[in-house]
């Protein structure tokens, strides 16, 4: 790897998912605590991308995805294992901290569009992380989740392209289309990017998927438009499209959705739980996680 820059060396195809020993022990303790309590979870983030594509990327945290109703039990297990528990953003993110190391407990999307549901676990697959049995998030859900991460400092287009290249032939494309729902233009855009990046690739994306999405795009051209100022830009990048909301007067669909989710029964149960050592003083300002 002598010809790679220090940044390029952080994202390479690697023979093993290497974790510094100090981090490894923290993650091992966290995973053992969750397993010991029978918590239903999947590992996502950089480790899941590695499992599906073989691409190793240096990371400073561990992403654990759980359903909202499981959050209090998961945090209680981590707290008993010596972690400090912090509610970072009430609609989607908690943290278990041990000094400089931490585990992200993610139970929804930062955009407020969806909670983590049972299918993340149902379609997961077994793996080993830090010498511990885990379940790894399914490629379809990972891809769907990454469609909404397009910040200036963080863009997941390459992850999506690599997932399609590595797993496309075996993806449950019908389920993925159900997942994206009305947000299908984001998937179509990424399929165009994939075709550009890999112009000779065959078989990764079924023809019927492209035809279905192109048909939707054709129909969408004829839908009536109004002069209402509304942006979905904040669903993919709250920072890059802040000017639309703060200065140009556009409705912020992300904030509207987050406000709605924060009043839900699921979130109120999490907020009212007695498992928290800390709560973020400004939860609305944290960014989307890996």
Backbone bond lengths (Angstrom), bond angles and torsions (degrees), N, CA, C in turn:
res aa  C-N    CA-C-N  psi(-1)  N-CA   C-N-CA  omega(-1)  CA-C   N-CA-C  phi
1 X - - - 1.464 - - 1.535 111.56 -
2 X 1.337 116.49 18.39 1.453 119.70 -175.87 1.519 112.31 -63.75
3 X 1.325 117.88 -26.51 1.461 121.01 -178.44 1.515 113.27 -87.63
4 X 1.336 118.10 3.21 1.464 121.92 178.90 1.518 110.76 -98.28
5 X 1.334 115.48 145.29 1.459 119.64 174.18 1.518 109.62 -70.70
6 X 1.334 116.42 168.33 1.465 119.87 179.69 1.515 110.95 -61.97
7 X 1.331 117.28 -35.29 1.462 120.24 178.48 1.520 111.21 -70.87
8 X 1.354 116.97 -40.65 1.458 119.96 179.10 1.522 111.56 -65.25
9 X 1.314 116.86 -31.78 1.456 120.45 -179.76 1.522 112.25 -68.27
10 X 1.334 117.02 -16.08 1.461 120.76 178.70 1.529 111.70 -80.22
11 X 1.335 117.88 -7.91 1.457 120.94 -178.42 1.519 108.75 -140.14
12 X 1.307 116.49 90.04 1.457 121.35 -177.58 1.522 109.52 -139.65
13 X 1.337 116.30 162.31 1.451 120.13 170.63 1.513 107.31 -76.02
14 X 1.296 116.56 123.49 1.462 122.73 -167.18 1.523 109.48 -129.88
15 X 1.308 116.53 149.57 1.458 119.99 -178.28 1.506 114.12 -72.17
16 X 1.305 118.59 -21.00 1.458 121.85 -178.53 1.514 107.91 -152.32
17 X 1.329 116.27 153.65 1.460 119.59 178.37 1.525 107.52 -84.40
18 X 1.323 116.06 94.84 1.452 121.47 -174.41 1.519 110.52 -82.36
19 X 1.320 116.17 132.83 1.455 122.94 177.33 1.525 107.25 -129.00
20 X 1.339 118.88 132.36 1.464 120.10 175.59 1.522 110.41 -52.21
21 X 1.328 116.43 144.67 1.457 121.40 -171.83 1.525 112.72 -56.11
22 X 1.344 117.02 -42.22 1.466 119.26 -178.56 1.524 111.29 -62.90
23 X 1.337 116.46 -42.30 1.460 120.05 177.30 1.524 110.42 -66.70
24 X 1.307 115.85 -42.83 1.455 121.21 -176.96 1.524 111.02 -56.21
25 X 1.316 116.81 -42.82 1.458 120.59 -178.96 1.522 111.66 -67.77
26 X 1.331 116.40 -36.56 1.465 120.12 177.20 1.528 109.87 -65.06
27 X 1.329 116.52 -47.52 1.464 120.12 -179.40 1.527 110.61 -64.37
28 X 1.321 116.12 -39.42 1.458 120.14 179.34 1.523 110.58 -61.02
29 X 1.318 116.57 -42.90 1.466 120.39 179.80 1.532 110.64 -65.41
30 X 1.332 116.16 -40.41 1.462 119.83 179.40 1.525 111.00 -65.20
31 X 1.316 117.06 -45.91 1.456 120.72 -178.36 1.521 111.74 -66.81
32 X 1.324 116.18 -39.01 1.468 119.63 176.81 1.526 110.27 -62.63
33 X 1.338 116.92 -39.21 1.463 120.21 179.46 1.525 110.96 -63.67
34 X 1.327 116.87 -43.31 1.461 120.77 179.55 1.523 110.87 -67.15
35 X 1.335 116.47 -43.85 1.464 119.99 179.37 1.521 111.34 -64.12
36 X 1.326 115.54 -40.91 1.460 119.80 -177.88 1.510 112.91 -64.21
37 X 1.323 116.04 -28.66 1.461 119.94 -179.93 1.531 111.67 -92.67
38 X 1.335 115.87 -3.12 1.463 119.45 179.89 1.506 113.95 74.21
39 X 1.330 117.26 26.71 1.467 121.36 -179.86 1.530 109.38 -70.83
40 X 1.318 116.59 134.20 1.459 122.12 177.23 1.533 108.60 -87.19
41 X 1.333 116.78 116.27 1.464 120.97 -177.38 1.521 109.68 -151.04
42 X 1.340 115.71 166.12 1.458 121.39 168.89 1.513 107.92 -131.34
43 X 1.321 115.55 150.61 1.455 121.64 173.84 1.518 107.91 -90.57
44 X 1.320 117.27 132.36 1.460 121.97 178.95 1.529 108.51 -122.51
45 X 1.321 117.81 -145.59 1.453 120.99 176.43 1.518 114.38 64.72
46 X 1.340 115.25 -152.43 1.460 121.34 -174.06 1.526 112.19 -61.74
47 X 1.330 117.15 -34.43 1.455 118.97 -178.68 1.533 110.98 -67.47
48 X 1.321 117.07 -39.51 1.462 119.82 178.55 1.525 110.95 -66.97
49 X 1.333 116.77 -38.93 1.460 119.76 176.28 1.531 109.43 -61.00
50 X 1.315 117.07 -41.23 1.469 121.25 177.30 1.522 111.02 -60.70
51 X 1.315 117.18 -44.97 1.461 120.59 -177.80 1.529 111.80 -62.76
52 X 1.325 116.58 -35.06 1.465 119.88 -176.89 1.527 113.36 -88.94
53 X 1.335 118.19 -26.27 1.466 120.48 -173.20 1.525 113.73 -121.48
54 X 1.335 117.86 -18.64 1.454 120.40 -174.81 1.513 113.78 83.89
55 X 1.338 117.31 2.69 1.458 121.09 -178.62 1.525 109.40 -88.70
56 X 1.304 116.45 120.09 1.460 121.78 176.50 1.524 108.71 -92.31
57 X 1.322 116.58 130.41 1.456 121.92 176.63 1.515 108.77 -131.34
58 X 1.303 115.83 128.27 1.464 120.12 179.68 1.519 109.75 -61.28
59 X 1.311 116.24 133.86 1.459 120.72 -178.85 1.519 109.71 -139.45
60 X 1.318 116.62 157.00 1.455 120.90 -176.19 1.524 112.64 -110.97
61 X 1.320 116.72 8.54 1.457 118.41 179.43 1.522 109.29 -152.09
62 X 1.292 115.71 176.68 1.462 123.12 177.69 1.515 107.60 -123.26
63 X 1.326 116.90 127.94 1.463 121.93 -179.52 1.524 109.70 -99.00
64 X 1.323 115.99 117.96 1.457 122.75 177.19 1.519 107.70 -116.36
65 X 1.328 117.33 123.70 1.459 123.02 -177.62 1.525 109.63 -103.72
66 X 1.326 116.11 129.10 1.459 121.67 178.95 1.526 109.20 -136.79
67 X 1.312 116.44 158.28 1.457 121.38 173.65 1.529 109.23 -71.45
68 X 1.332 118.04 149.55 1.470 120.67 -175.50 1.521 114.22 -53.44
69 X 1.339 117.00 -40.98 1.469 118.87 -177.24 1.523 112.96 -68.30
70 X 1.329 116.74 -13.34 1.456 120.69 -179.02 1.526 111.82 -92.50
71 X 1.334 117.07 -13.58 1.468 120.96 -174.73 1.529 112.96 -54.10
72 X 1.346 120.93 -52.10 1.469 118.96 -178.28 1.522 113.17 -57.53
73 X 1.327 117.49 -41.30 1.459 120.50 -179.64 1.523 110.75 -66.85
74 X 1.332 116.93 -40.78 1.463 120.76 178.72 1.526 110.89 -63.57
75 X 1.317 116.85 -44.10 1.466 119.93 -178.60 1.523 111.23 -69.50
76 X 1.323 116.94 -33.87 1.465 119.79 177.20 1.532 110.47 -64.41
77 X 1.337 116.66 -40.72 1.457 120.53 177.97 1.520 110.70 -63.60
78 X 1.323 117.61 -41.79 1.457 121.53 -179.57 1.531 111.32 -70.11
79 X 1.303 115.78 -37.00 1.463 119.81 178.00 1.526 110.36 -64.02
80 X 1.314 117.34 -42.34 1.460 121.24 178.41 1.524 111.83 -66.63
81 X 1.349 116.21 -22.05 1.465 120.71 177.94 1.525 111.76 -87.38
82 X 1.325 117.35 4.57 1.454 120.67 174.87 1.514 115.87 101.71
83 X 1.327 118.19 5.42 1.457 121.03 179.71 1.533 110.11 -86.77
84 X 1.328 115.36 150.63 1.464 121.21 170.82 1.521 107.25 -88.74
85 X 1.321 116.94 131.77 1.461 121.36 -176.11 1.521 110.79 -100.60
86 X 1.304 115.18 134.00 1.462 120.70 -177.07 1.523 110.08 -135.57
87 X 1.318 117.02 127.80 1.464 121.62 173.39 1.522 107.03 -88.86
88 X 1.312 115.97 106.95 1.466 121.33 -173.17 1.518 112.20 -83.93
89 X 1.321 116.51 -52.75 1.460 122.25 174.58 1.520 107.44 -137.38
90 X 1.325 117.53 120.05 1.468 119.88 -169.15 1.509 115.36 -63.29
91 X 1.328 118.89 -19.63 1.466 119.35 -177.11 1.516 113.22 -93.06
92 X 1.405 118.09 -5.26 1.466 115.30 -178.47 1.519 116.86 -162.41
93 X 1.340 120.70 -14.88 1.462 119.15 -168.05 1.522 113.58 -141.30
94 X 1.352 114.50 130.74 1.461 122.04 170.32 1.522 107.66 -128.73
95 X 1.330 115.72 164.15 1.466 120.43 -179.97 1.525 109.97 -134.29
96 X 1.342 114.65 143.53 1.458 121.88 170.11 1.516 106.45 -113.30
97 X 1.336 116.98 116.77 1.452 121.59 -170.25 1.518 112.00 -110.69
98 X 1.333 113.86 142.82 1.457 121.33 173.46 1.521 106.96 -141.06
99 X 1.328 116.38 92.05 1.452 120.38 -175.36 1.514 110.74 63.38
100 X 1.334 116.38 -127.30 1.457 120.43 -178.95 1.524 112.75 -82.21
101 X 1.311 117.12 -9.44 1.460 121.03 -178.87 1.531 110.35 -99.13
102 X 1.326 115.50 152.25 1.463 118.37 178.96 1.516 110.63 -155.47
103 X 1.320 114.19 160.87 1.455 123.26 175.26 1.520 107.48 -118.46
104 X 1.325 116.66 126.81 1.461 120.81 175.32 1.522 109.20 -84.92
105 X 1.314 116.38 125.00 1.462 122.10 174.27 1.525 106.33 -103.59
106 X 1.306 115.99 107.48 1.460 122.26 -171.64 1.525 109.42 -109.28
107 X 1.313 116.64 126.31 1.466 120.72 -176.74 1.522 113.00 -124.80
108 X 1.314 116.79 6.89 1.454 120.72 177.46 1.513 110.49 -166.07
109 X 1.322 116.36 -176.20 1.456 121.43 174.68 1.519 109.63 -93.45
110 X 1.337 115.95 143.82 1.459 119.83 178.35 1.509 112.56 -60.02
111 X 1.327 116.95 -27.09 1.465 122.01 178.14 1.515 112.94 -73.80
112 X 1.334 117.31 -13.50 1.461 120.88 -176.42 1.506 114.34 81.20
113 X 1.339 117.85 5.52 1.463 120.48 -175.30 1.515 113.52 -73.01
114 X 1.329 117.58 -26.42 1.462 118.49 -175.34 1.517 110.63 -160.21
115 X 1.320 115.67 150.51 1.461 122.16 166.48 1.524 108.90 -89.11
116 X 1.316 116.45 160.19 1.452 121.14 168.11 1.528 107.01 -69.13
117 X 1.332 117.16 132.30 1.461 119.99 -177.83 1.527 110.82 -121.63
118 X 1.313 116.10 -178.11 1.461 122.06 -173.46 1.536 112.73 -61.73
119 X 1.327 117.46 -28.14 1.465 119.35 -177.23 1.522 112.73 -64.73
120 X 1.339 117.87 -26.65 1.459 118.86 176.02 1.533 109.88 -58.56
121 X 1.309 116.69 -37.85 1.468 121.01 178.81 1.533 111.04 -84.55
122 X 1.302 116.01 -41.10 1.470 120.68 -176.89 1.519 111.87 -56.32
123 X 1.332 117.41 -40.67 1.468 120.97 -176.66 1.531 112.42 -101.83
124 X 1.321 117.04 12.70 1.466 120.69 178.46 1.523 110.19 -74.81
125 X 1.330 116.02 175.18 1.452 119.86 178.50 1.523 109.59 -136.86
126 X 1.316 118.18 153.93 1.466 121.06 -176.61 1.527 111.92 -75.23
127 X 1.327 115.38 151.20 1.458 121.77 176.75 1.525 107.90 -160.17
128 X 1.324 115.40 179.52 1.466 121.94 177.51 1.514 108.13 -124.19
129 X 1.314 116.80 127.76 1.464 122.93 175.01 1.514 108.38 -133.40
130 X 1.338 116.88 129.41 1.458 121.86 -178.20 1.530 110.68 51.90
131 X 1.319 114.93 46.25 1.472 122.75 178.17 1.526 112.33 57.91
132 X 1.331 116.22 29.26 1.461 121.57 -176.06 1.526 109.84 -131.66
133 X 1.331 118.31 134.06 1.469 120.06 175.83 1.528 110.56 -66.20
134 X 1.329 116.19 132.11 1.466 121.56 178.69 1.528 108.32 -138.64
135 X 1.320 116.11 171.82 1.453 122.67 169.44 1.528 107.09 -112.31
136 X 1.320 117.03 136.27 1.459 122.51 -177.41 1.523 109.87 -103.45
137 X 1.317 116.50 135.88 1.462 121.89 -178.52 1.521 111.38 -56.27
138 X 1.335 117.63 142.48 1.469 121.53 -179.56 1.522 111.88 -67.94
139 X 1.321 115.99 150.94 1.466 121.58 -177.86 1.528 111.69 -61.04
140 X 1.343 117.71 -37.68 1.459 120.46 -178.38 1.527 111.19 -61.64
141 X 1.332 116.15 -46.47 1.463 119.81 -179.42 1.527 111.58 -69.11
142 X 1.327 117.00 -36.49 1.465 120.08 176.26 1.523 110.63 -60.92
143 X 1.314 115.88 -45.11 1.463 120.20 -179.32 1.529 110.45 -63.11
144 X 1.317 115.96 -47.13 1.471 121.18 178.49 1.525 110.91 -57.20
145 X 1.320 116.52 -46.93 1.459 121.97 -179.19 1.524 111.13 -59.84
146 X 1.337 116.83 -40.00 1.459 121.37 -175.30 1.525 113.37 -77.22
147 X 1.305 118.21 -14.45 1.459 119.82 175.26 1.524 111.83 -59.65
148 X 1.328 116.90 -23.99 1.464 121.63 -174.07 1.526 112.70 -103.45
149 X 1.331 116.99 16.39 1.467 119.95 178.76 1.514 108.02 -117.30
150 X 1.323 115.58 98.54 1.461 121.14 -176.11 1.523 110.17 -143.61
151 X 1.336 115.31 49.68 1.457 120.12 178.97 1.529 110.51 -78.58
152 X 1.309 116.18 162.50 1.458 120.12 179.08 1.525 111.21 -60.68
153 X 1.340 116.41 -38.33 1.458 121.18 -177.99 1.528 112.48 -91.78
154 X 1.326 116.55 -2.77 1.457 119.61 -173.41 1.516 109.58 -157.35
155 X 1.323 115.84 111.59 1.465 120.53 -178.51 1.515 107.96 -132.24
156 X 1.337 117.56 129.35 1.462 121.23 -172.62 1.530 113.98 -101.02
157 X 1.343 116.85 21.54 1.455 120.21 179.38 1.523 111.61 -57.38
158 X 1.329 118.07 -42.58 1.464 120.65 -178.39 1.521 111.29 -65.64
159 X 1.334 117.53 -39.89 1.468 120.40 176.35 1.519 110.91 -58.48
160 X 1.335 116.12 -43.74 1.463 120.59 -179.32 1.526 110.43 -63.85
161 X 1.332 116.48 -46.04 1.463 120.04 -179.98 1.523 111.20 -61.90
162 X 1.340 116.61 -40.41 1.462 119.79 -179.57 1.527 111.71 -70.47
163 X 1.325 117.01 -35.31 1.462 119.62 175.75 1.529 111.01 -64.12
164 X 1.326 116.71 -42.77 1.462 119.80 179.35 1.524 110.22 -65.38
165 X 1.332 116.69 -43.92 1.459 120.39 -179.55 1.523 111.42 -61.97
166 X 1.333 116.09 -42.20 1.465 121.01 -174.87 1.520 113.10 -81.83
167 X 1.329 116.99 -33.59 1.466 120.42 -169.96 1.522 114.06 -122.41
168 X 1.328 117.35 -4.93 1.461 120.60 -170.32 1.511 114.57 -53.53
169 X 1.328 116.82 -41.78 1.466 119.66 -176.87 1.520 112.27 -64.25
170 X 1.330 117.20 -24.40 1.460 120.36 -178.57 1.509 114.15 -107.78
171 X 1.329 117.53 2.49 1.457 120.07 -178.96 1.522 111.72 -68.23
172 X 1.329 115.35 145.77 1.469 121.00 172.27 1.526 106.72 -84.53
173 X 1.319 115.86 83.42 1.458 120.64 -173.30 1.530 112.13 -63.59
174 X 1.311 117.41 -33.40 1.459 119.49 177.36 1.518 111.20 -61.48
175 X 1.337 116.61 -42.95 1.465 119.96 178.40 1.519 111.05 -66.75
176 X 1.326 116.24 -38.00 1.461 119.41 178.59 1.520 111.10 -62.96
177 X 1.342 117.06 -41.16 1.463 119.89 177.73 1.526 110.86 -63.31
178 X 1.326 116.91 -37.74 1.464 119.94 176.21 1.517 110.26 -63.87
179 X 1.331 116.69 -39.83 1.464 121.18 179.72 1.534 111.53 -61.32
180 X 1.321 116.48 -48.39 1.463 118.77 -174.47 1.525 111.38 -71.94
181 X 1.341 117.50 -29.11 1.463 120.03 175.18 1.515 112.59 52.07
182 X 1.324 116.08 -129.39 1.460 121.16 -176.42 1.527 112.70 -70.05
183 X 1.329 116.30 -8.39 1.459 120.19 178.40 1.528 112.05 -91.98
184 X 1.328 116.45 20.32 1.465 121.50 -178.64 1.525 114.51 -55.20
185 X 1.368 121.37 -28.72 1.468 118.25 178.85 1.531 112.91 -58.63
186 X 1.337 117.41 -30.60 1.458 119.34 177.61 1.518 111.26 -65.23
187 X 1.330 117.05 -39.84 1.460 120.11 178.27 1.524 110.84 -67.73
188 X 1.324 116.92 -43.45 1.464 120.07 178.49 1.523 110.15 -59.68
189 X 1.313 117.24 -42.18 1.464 120.59 178.64 1.526 111.00 -59.76
190 X 1.335 116.58 -42.32 1.460 120.05 -178.94 1.526 111.53 -70.30
191 X 1.336 117.36 -31.32 1.461 119.19 176.20 1.530 111.06 -68.58
192 X 1.342 116.37 -34.57 1.461 119.51 173.83 1.531 110.06 -64.56
193 X 1.319 116.54 -42.71 1.464 120.37 178.09 1.527 110.22 -61.46
194 X 1.335 116.11 -43.87 1.465 120.09 179.47 1.531 110.66 -59.21
195 X 1.331 116.75 -44.37 1.450 120.86 -179.99 1.517 111.17 -62.96
196 X 1.324 116.07 -33.62 1.463 119.69 178.37 1.528 110.70 -72.76
197 X 1.327 116.18 -43.75 1.464 120.34 -177.26 1.522 110.97 -67.96
198 X 1.330 116.86 -39.62 1.472 122.30 -177.98 1.530 109.92 -121.59
199 X 1.338 117.92 73.22 1.471 120.87 -172.62 1.524 114.28 -64.74
200 X 1.336 117.81 -20.93 1.462 120.39 -178.50 1.529 112.95 -102.67
201 X 1.315 116.73 3.45 1.464 119.42 -177.13 1.522 110.89 -71.53
202 X 1.333 115.63 136.03 1.454 121.12 177.55 1.521 110.25 -127.55
203 X 1.309 116.58 143.67 1.451 121.24 172.28 1.511 115.68 87.31
204 X 1.328 118.00 -12.03 1.465 119.25 -178.33 1.528 111.30 -73.25
205 X 1.323 116.73 -36.02 1.470 121.65 179.95 1.522 108.54 -120.92
206 X 1.328 117.95 117.42 1.469 119.54 179.43 1.523 111.32 -60.92
207 X 1.307 115.41 143.39 1.467 119.91 -178.73 1.523 111.30 -59.70
208 X 1.340 117.17 -35.38 1.458 119.20 -176.45 1.525 111.89 -65.22
209 X 1.338 116.64 -29.91 1.462 120.04 178.33 1.527 110.09 -66.04
210 X 1.324 116.16 -47.38 1.460 120.25 179.65 1.525 110.53 -63.32
211 X 1.325 116.63 -43.79 1.463 119.97 179.95 1.530 111.46 -63.12
212 X 1.338 116.04 -39.89 1.471 120.02 178.22 1.528 110.77 -61.30
213 X 1.308 116.71 -45.09 1.461 120.07 -177.36 1.521 111.67 -72.82
214 X 1.323 117.59 -36.38 1.464 119.96 175.81 1.524 110.53 -65.34
215 X 1.329 116.92 -36.09 1.465 120.03 175.84 1.519 111.60 -63.04
216 X 1.329 115.72 -41.73 1.466 119.26 177.01 1.525 110.62 -62.91
217 X 1.340 115.72 -40.50 1.461 119.44 -179.92 1.522 111.05 -63.87
218 X 1.326 116.43 -39.55 1.460 120.46 178.20 1.523 111.04 -63.37
219 X 1.335 116.10 -43.68 1.463 120.55 177.69 1.527 111.07 -64.14
220 X 1.311 115.62 -38.34 1.464 120.55 -177.61 1.522 111.98 -64.07
221 X 1.335 116.85 -28.18 1.466 119.85 179.14 1.527 111.61 -60.19
222 X 1.338 115.90 -29.33 1.472 120.25 -174.80 1.523 113.28 -93.17
223 X 1.317 117.90 -4.54 1.469 117.76 -177.15 1.532 110.42 -69.16
224 X 1.327 116.96 147.64 1.471 119.83 -179.83 1.525 111.38 -67.77
225 X 1.315 115.99 143.04 1.452 122.80 175.82 1.522 109.49 -113.52
226 X 1.322 115.24 153.85 1.465 119.82 174.18 1.532 107.71 -120.02
227 X 1.292 115.92 179.81 1.468 120.47 178.41 1.526 111.64 -94.03
228 X 1.336 116.34 10.59 1.470 119.45 -179.58 1.523 110.56 -63.87
229 X 1.325 115.73 135.24 1.456 120.64 177.09 1.529 108.53 -86.13
230 X 1.319 116.49 103.67 1.458 121.22 -179.14 1.521 107.94 -140.97
231 X 1.333 116.97 139.17 1.458 120.20 179.13 1.523 111.24 -128.77
232 X 1.328 114.88 136.82 1.448 121.24 169.54 1.528 110.48 -97.99
233 X 1.333 115.24 3.41 1.454 120.05 -178.42 1.519 113.42 -58.52
234 X 1.333 116.45 -36.52 1.464 119.48 -178.55 1.522 112.21 -69.35
235 X 1.336 118.11 -13.96 1.459 119.78 175.92 1.522 111.47 -71.23
236 X 1.337 116.81 -24.73 1.461 120.34 179.54 1.522 112.27 -107.64
237 X 1.320 118.08 -25.88 1.458 121.14 177.51 1.523 109.64 -155.13
238 X 1.319 115.11 98.41 1.468 119.36 -179.07 1.517 111.13 -65.07
239 X 1.332 117.31 -34.67 1.462 120.87 -177.08 1.532 111.39 -73.94
240 X 1.326 117.05 -48.70 1.457 120.17 -174.90 1.519 112.80 -65.83
241 X 1.334 116.80 -27.90 1.459 119.89 -177.94 1.531 112.46 -106.94
242 X 1.321 116.36 16.53 1.466 119.68 177.95 1.524 111.18 -63.34
243 X 1.322 116.64 -34.43 1.468 119.37 -179.16 1.521 111.06 -63.11
244 X 1.341 116.82 -33.01 1.463 119.88 178.98 1.520 111.15 -60.23
245 X 1.336 114.92 -38.33 1.459 120.63 -176.62 1.527 110.89 -84.99
246 X 1.320 116.24 -47.15 1.469 121.18 -170.98 1.522 113.81 -78.08
247 X 1.341 117.12 -27.65 1.461 118.69 -175.00 1.527 113.57 -122.53
248 X 1.336 117.05 -28.66 1.457 119.27 -174.79 1.519 113.26 -101.52
249 X 1.334 117.14 -2.60 1.460 120.62 171.96 1.510 116.69 79.90
250 X 1.341 118.38 19.42 1.462 120.89 178.32 1.527 111.19 -77.59
251 X 1.333 116.42 145.22 1.466 121.22 170.97 1.524 108.93 -64.98
252 X 1.314 115.23 138.67 1.467 121.21 -178.91 1.530 108.44 -100.69
253 X 1.331 117.29 97.24 1.461 120.48 -177.71 1.518 111.57 -65.71
254 X 1.318 117.15 -29.76 1.467 120.29 177.60 1.523 110.18 -63.60
255 X 1.322 116.98 -51.60 1.455 119.38 -176.97 1.517 111.44 -64.75
256 X 1.316 116.87 -36.53 1.456 120.09 177.10 1.523 110.71 -61.58
257 X 1.327 115.53 -42.60 1.461 119.95 179.92 1.524 111.07 -67.56
258 X 1.332 117.25 -42.80 1.468 121.09 179.57 1.526 109.86 -61.88
259 X 1.334 116.78 -43.78 1.468 120.12 179.19 1.526 110.97 -59.04
260 X 1.326 116.10 -40.49 1.464 120.74 179.53 1.526 110.85 -65.90
261 X 1.341 116.30 -45.58 1.460 120.72 -177.69 1.524 111.01 -65.30
262 X 1.321 117.73 -36.69 1.466 120.85 -179.20 1.518 112.60 -64.11
263 X 1.309 117.23 -19.30 1.466 120.81 177.32 1.525 112.63 -94.90
264 X 1.319 116.97 1.24 1.454 120.37 -177.46 1.522 111.52 -73.42
265 X 1.314 115.12 159.04 1.463 120.55 178.42 1.521 110.90 -60.34
266 X 1.333 117.00 -40.60 1.461 120.47 -177.94 1.525 111.60 -60.15
267 X 1.326 116.24 -46.15 1.460 119.64 -177.58 1.525 111.00 -72.29
268 X 1.327 117.36 -38.74 1.471 118.97 -179.89 1.523 110.43 -62.82
269 X 1.325 117.37 -36.85 1.468 120.57 177.25 1.522 110.61 -63.21
270 X 1.331 116.80 -42.41 1.464 120.74 178.65 1.527 110.39 -64.08
271 X 1.315 116.81 -47.70 1.464 121.38 -178.08 1.526 111.04 -61.09
272 X 1.315 117.86 -39.49 1.463 121.91 -175.44 1.525 113.57 -82.79
273 X 1.328 117.63 -3.54 1.464 120.69 -179.67 1.531 110.79 -65.72
274 X 1.321 115.62 151.95 1.461 120.49 -178.84 1.535 112.75 -92.09
275 X 1.331 118.22 16.43 1.467 120.61 -174.47 1.529 113.51 -88.77
276 X 1.320 118.27 -5.52 1.460 120.04 -170.17 1.520 113.36 -89.28
277 X 1.338 115.36 128.19 1.464 121.13 170.75 1.519 110.75 -84.96
278 X 1.325 116.16 -33.66 1.462 121.63 -177.56 1.523 109.51 -140.81
279 X 1.333 114.36 157.64 1.455 121.17 172.72 1.518 107.53 -134.91
280 X 1.311 116.47 139.39 1.457 119.93 179.70 1.521 109.94 -63.51
281 X 1.355 117.55 133.71 1.461 119.32 178.86 1.511 113.11 -71.07
282 X 1.335 117.26 -21.08 1.466 120.31 -178.92 1.524 109.80 -139.48
283 X 1.349 116.87 67.88 1.456 120.09 -174.14 1.520 114.48 -60.07
284 X 1.318 118.31 -24.92 1.454 120.20 -176.66 1.515 113.08 -70.51
285 X 1.358 117.62 -10.55 1.449 120.05 -173.29 1.513 114.03 -103.59
286 X 1.311 118.48 0.94 1.466 119.12 177.48 1.523 109.34 -80.44
287 X 1.340 116.66 153.70 1.462 121.14 -174.08 1.517 112.06 -98.49
288 X 1.327 114.58 169.97 1.466 120.80 178.54 1.514 109.40 -64.59
289 X 1.341 116.21 140.97 1.463 120.37 -177.70 1.502 111.94 -91.46
290 X 1.361 114.90 173.50 1.464 121.50 178.75 1.522 110.51 -64.86
